[in-house]
Amino acid sequence: MKTQNMNKFNDLPQRQKKYAKTKTSLLNALLKELEEKPLSEIMIKELAKNAEVSEPTFFNYFDSKLDMLVYFIQLWSIEMNALAQSSELKSNSYVTTIKEIFKQTSQYITKHPQLMLEIIAFQAQRAKPKPHTITVAEKWLFFPNIEEVDTVEGMGLESILPPLITKAIQTGELDRSTDIELVFLNLSSLFFGTALLILKKSPETYSSYLEAQINQLFKGLSC
C-alpha cells in the first residue's frame, strides 16, 4: 500500500524522481557494502555498478565516498528531528525524547557497526563537511512513512540535542544551573566513545551499554 509521501513523490516530474532514486540507490549500495568491508576497500565503480549507473554518473551526486557519509548523517538527522517532534507531542518529557533518539539510533548502529566506525573516523579528520541540499523528493522517497518530512531539516547531533536540553531546563526536568553545552558534550562523548570501545568487540551490547550510561547521566542532572 502506497503512503501519502509516495503518492506525492509519484506526482513529481520525472527528472526530480530520477535524481532522488539514483542518489538513494547509491547510498543504499554503500550501506550494503559497509556490512561486509570497511570504506577504504569499497570501490566507487562497484557502488555505481550496484546502483546501475556509470562511474562518471556517481560524481554528479557525490564528490567522494566520504561525501556519502555526510549525506547519510543529514538523512539520519532529519529522521531523528522528526522523531523528536513526534515524541514531543506524545510525551511531556524532553529527557525521554533525548533517550528515545539515542535508543533508536543505537539499535540501528548495532546492526550496522562499521557505518558508525566510519563516521567516527571521518569526524576525527576535523574536515568541515559540505552539506547536501536535500530535496523533498529525496525526503519522500527515503522516508515514505514520516508525515510532513518535507519541512524537517537536520545536520548532526548539534542540530538536535541542544534545543531539547534547553527545553528540559525550561520545563524543570533539569536544574536551571545545567550547562547546555556541557550536557551536549557529555551525551556526544557517551555516544561516540561507547561505540569506539564496544562495536569492534561486541556490537550487540552497544545499545544496552549506551542506555545505561545515559540514564546514569540524567539521574545526576535531574532536579
Residue, then its C-alpha position, 0 to 999 in steps of 0.5 A: m500500500k502506497t503512503q501519502n509521501m509516495n503518492k506525492f513523490n509519484d506526482l513529481p516530474q520525472r527528472q526530480k524522481k530520477y535524481a532522488k532514486t539514483k542518489t538513494s540507490l547509491l547510498n543504499a549500495l554503500l550501506k550494503e557494502l559497509e556490512e561486509k568491508p570497511l570504506s577504504e576497500i569499497m570501490i566507487k565503480e562497484l557502488a555505481k555498478n550496484a546502483e546501475v549507473s556509470e562511474p562518471t554518473f556517481f560524481n554528479y551526486f557525490d564528490s567522494k565516498l566520504d561525501m556519502l557519509v555526510y549525506f547519510i548523517q543529514l538523512w539520519s538527522i532529519e529522521m531523528n528531528a522528526l522523531a523528536q517532534s513526534s515524541e514531543l507531542k506524545s510525551n511531556s518529557y524532553v529527557t525521554t525524547i533525548k533517550e528515545i533518539f539515542k535508543q533508536t539510533s543505537q539499535y540501528i548502529t548495532k546492526h550496522p557497526q562499521l557505518m558508525l566506525e566510519i563516521i567516527a573516523f571521518q569526524a576525527q579528520r576535523a574536515k568541515p563537511k559540505p552539506h547536501t541540499i536535500t530535496v523533498a523528493e529525496k525526503w519522500l522517497f527515503f522516508p515514505n512513512i514520516e508525515e510532513v518530512d518535507t519541512v524537517e531539516g537536520m545536520g548532526l547531533e548539534s542540530i538536535l540535542p541542544p534545543l531539547i536540553t534547553k527545553a528540559i531546563q525550561t520545563g524543570e526536568l533539569d536544574r536551571s544551573t545545567d550547562i547546555e553545552l556541557v550536557f551536549l558534550n557529555l551525551s556526544s562523548l557517551f555516544f561516540g566513545t561507547a561505540l569506539l570501545i564496544l562495536k569492534k568487540s561486541p556490537e550487540t551490547y552497544s545499545s544496552y551499554l549506551e542506555a545505561q550510561i545515559n540514564q546514569l547521566f540524567k539521574g545526576l542532572s535531574c532536579 
